[in-house]
Amino acid sequence: MRRAFAIVLLLTACGDGRTPLVVYSPHGRDLLRLVEESYETLRPGVDVRWLDMGSQEVYDRVRSERANPQADVWFGGPATILARAAREGLLAPYRPAWGDAVPPSHRDPEGRYFGLYRTPPILVFNQAAVTPEEAPRDWDDLLLPRWRGRVLIRDPLASGTMRTIFGFILARSVAETGSTEQGFEWLRRLDAQTKEYVHNPALLHQKMVRQEGLVTMWELTDILFQRQRGNPLGYHFPASGTPVISDSVALVEGARHGAEARAFIDWLGSRETQILTAERAFRLPARQDLPPEELPEWARQALAEMVEAEVDWQLMEEKGAEWMNLWDRTIRGRGGR
């Protein structure tokens, strides 16, 4: 009910003559406020209206609204989810001015979505209770007996980040053994370790800080924000490699304010905005033409430490929804049984 009320306000508020620009995004309030304020300063005739929700929720909403689109821009989410939306005709082709600076692996060949940021999943721990030496350093470390009942997981059904991590585990199983059996067994063992599947990232952070759980998997940007606020969350990049998410942007098919949406997408990926969001919102640019010396220290450190895993993204795109439904029916909350 509260979400429905928020959408009504999003679509009806503001009668000051500005052009509304409706943005659906999983990026969280910090980045969305920065983007809103910066863009409206540049273009005072535009009213940026954003709705913050998980990547899967963005997909579900855009899909449900396809006969009467409400959003203009889908800002953020793994390319695997946007690829599904593109196949279903939910996204309109638009090649932004910066499109060629993004490698082909981070953009749709038909120009329906483009990577804006590289978002690496990481292993997170409460450093007030766990030392860096004790903390998990690779995916399999989460299955050690010491972490039983101490793992918190963001609910994977609503989260593009968690769907990417679970999909990576299953795709890795297929690559190594020819089947998903080993991967599902890994997820079954993780379920036995898990204390709770948490509804949203804010709750996940709160519970980690309160030591309701000691370790989790999440993404780098959010954890850097938490550390900036003084919360005792440490992290390691998985030693064997992490599935770096191509965090993408797209023009919604049938957008009511298409011209402004295209200008907004051009601005998001511009050199100036990419550096702004790196400096103030811990976003690692996807475009490859930015010299490292122009990036902040945290970004240079991440690029030096991060091992990017080889991932069959096409397989994850094709099978991801099926895999998650099977996990939900047969593994979630069963304690490894």
N, C-alpha and C positions, 0 to 999 in steps of 0.2 A: 504493500500500500504506500509506504513512504517513497519507494522508488518510482511508482507511478505518479505520485504527487510531484516529485522532483522533475520528472519529464514534462509534466504540464507546465510548470514554471519555466523550464528551459525553453519551451517552444512558444510561450505566450508573454513572458516578461519583457519589459522594455518597449516603450512607445516613443522613443526620443528621435526617431527618424534615421537611426543608424542601420546599416545592413547587418542582419544577424548572420552569424556563421556558426553552425551547430557541429560540434566535434565530439565524437565518441572515442574514449581512450582508456586504456588500463594504466596510464603512466603516473597516476597519483597526483595529489594536490600540489606538491612542491613544483614539479615541472609544469603542470598545467597552469598554475598561477603565473609562473615566470613567462610562459609563452603568451598567455592572455595579455598580461600587462605590457610586454615588449611589443607585441603586434599592434595592440590598440594605440600605443604611443606613436608607432610608425604610421598607422592608418586610423586616425581618430574617427573616421566615418563607419568603422566596423565594430560590431559588438560580438566578441568571441564568447560563445556559450558552450561549456563543456560538461560532459557527463562522465564521471569516473567509474569504471566497472572492469571486471576481469576480461581478458581477451576472448574467452569462450562466450562470455555474456554479450560482448560486442557483436560477435558473429551471430548469436541467437537473435539478438534484437534487430540487426540489419536484415536478417533473413525474414523475420516475422513482419517487418515493415516494407517488404519489397514492393507491395502494391501501392504504398503511399509513403515513400521515403521521408524520414525526419532528419537524418544526419546528412551533413555535407561532406565531412572528412572522417575517415577512420584513421586515427593517429595512434599507432603502436600495436604491437602484437607479433608473434612469430610468423614468419613467412609461410609456414605450413598451414596455419589457419586462414591467412589471407588467400592462399592458393586455392583452398576449398571454396571460399567465397567467390573467387574469380571464376572458377569452373561453373558455379551456379548462376553466373550473370549478375552478381550483386555489386561488382566493381566496374567502374568505367575506365577505359584506357586514357592515360594522360602521362606523357613523358616530361618530367620537370626539367628545368634548365640545367640542373646539376646531375642529371641521370647518368651521363657517361662517366662520371667520377666514381660511380659505384660498380664494383666488379660484377660480371654476369651472374655469378652464383648468388648475389644478393638482390636480384631484381627479376621481375617477370618478363619473359621474352616478348610478351605481347603488351608490355607497358602498363599493366593494371595495378601493380604495386612495386614499390622500390624500398630497399633498406635505407633507413636513416641512421640507426645506431647498431653497434654490435654489443649484445648483452650476454655476458658469460655467467652461467650458473656456477655457484661456488658452494663449498662446505662451510657451515657457520657454527660457531660455538659461543657459549657464554664464558668470556674470559675471566670473570670473577670466580667461576667455579671450575674451569677447565684450563689447563696451561696449553700453550701452543704445541708443546711436545706431546701432550696427551691427546690432543684433538684429532679427529679424523683427517687424514691427508689424501685419501682416495675413496672412491665410491664404496668399495667392499669393506672399508673400515667401519661403516655405519652398521654392519651386521655383527660386529664383535659383541660378545656377551655383556661387556661393561655398559653398553648403551641401551640395553633392553629396558623398555618403559621410559626412556629419556629422550626419545626422538619425537619431535613435532613436525608435522607435514602440512603445508597449505593444501586445502582440498583440491585434488588434481582435476576434478571435473570442471571447475570454474576457472582454472588457472592455465594460461598458455605456457608459463614457465615450467610448471610441474608436468604438464602434458609433454613438453619437450624432453624433460629429464626421463620420464617413464618411457617415452617413445624411443629415446636413445638407448636405454637399457635393453629394450626388446629388439631394436634393429641391430644392435651389437650382437645379441644372441643369434639372430638370423645369419649375420655375417660369419660368425665363428662356428656355428653348428648346423646351419641350414634350417633351423626351426626356432620358434619363440619359447620352447619349453624351458630352456635354461633361464631365459629372461623372466618368465612368469614365476619361476621358482625363486629367483632373486627378489622379486617384488613381494612374494609370499613371506619370505624371511624378513623383509623390511617391515611388512605389516605387523609381524610378531614383535618387532622392536618399537613400534609406534604407539605413543601414548594417546595421541589425538590428531585427527585431521581438522585443521583450523579453518574457519569460514573465510577469513580475509587476511591480507598482509598485516594490517594494523594490529589485529589480535595476535598474529604470529609473533610480531616483534614484542608486544607487551608480555606475552607468556614466556618468551625467551629471556627477557630482561628480568622477570620475576622468578626465573629458574623453575618454572613449571615443566620445562623441558630444557635439556642442556645442549642439544645439537639439532641441526636441521639442514635442509638444502634450500637455497634461495638464490637470488640474483644480486650481482655486485652492487648495482646502483643503490638499491634500497638499503643495503647494509652500510655503505659509505655515508648515506644520509643519517642513519642511526648512530654511527660513530661520531659524526659531526655534532650531534646533539648530546654527546657524552654517554651514550648507552654502551655497556661493556660487551659488545659483540665483536669477536674476532673471526677471521676466515682464512681458509686455504683454497687455492686453486687445486682441483683434483690432479694428482700427479700423472695419471694415465691419460688425461685430456678431458676437456669439457665441450659439450655441444653448444658452440657459440650461436646464440639466437640472432637471426637477422631481423631486427625490430623494425617493422615496415610502416609505410604510410600509403593511403590510397584515397582516390576520389570515389565517393559512393555513387553508384548508378542512379540516375534520376535526381541527383542533388538539386535542391531548390535554388541554391546560390552558387552555381557552378563556376562562374567567373571568379568570384572571391575565393572559392575553395581552391582553385588552381593557383591563384596568387599566393595563398597561404602555404600551399605545399612547396611552391618555389622558394618561399622565404624560409621554411623549416630546414631545408637542405642546403641553404646558402652557406658559404664559407663563414660569414660573420655569425650566423645563428648556430652553426655547428660548434664553433669555438665558444660562444656564449653558453650553450647548454653543457659543454664539457667543463667549463670553469665553474658554473653555478649550479649544475644539476647532475654532475657525475655521469654524463652520457658519453660513451665512446663512439666517435663518428664512424659511420660505415664508409664514407667516401675515402678514397685512397690517395688523394692529391694534397692532403694537409701535412706539411712537414712536422715531424715529431716535436721539434723545438717550439712549435706554436701551441702545443697541447700542454695542459697542466701536469704537474708532477705525478699525481695519482694515475693519470692515463698512461704516461710513459712507463711507470712501474708495472701497471697491468699488462701492457704489451710485452714487457720483458719477462714476466712471470707466467703468463697464461699459455697453456698448451692447448691448441685447438684440435679437438678430436675429429677424426674422419667419420662422417655421418651420412647414411643413406636417406637424405631428406625426402626424396621421392617416395620411398617405401613408407616413411613416417606419415607423409601426407595422405597416401592411399589407404593405409591401414590404421592410422591413429585413432579415429573414432571407434572403429571396431574393437581395437585393443583396449581402449579405455572402458567401453561398455562391458567387455569380458572381465576386466579387472574389478569393476564395480560390482558385478554380479557374483563373482566367485572368490575374491580375495579380500576386499575391503572389510576391515573390522572382524576378521575371523581368527586373528591371533596366530597366523601362520598355518592354520589347519586346512 
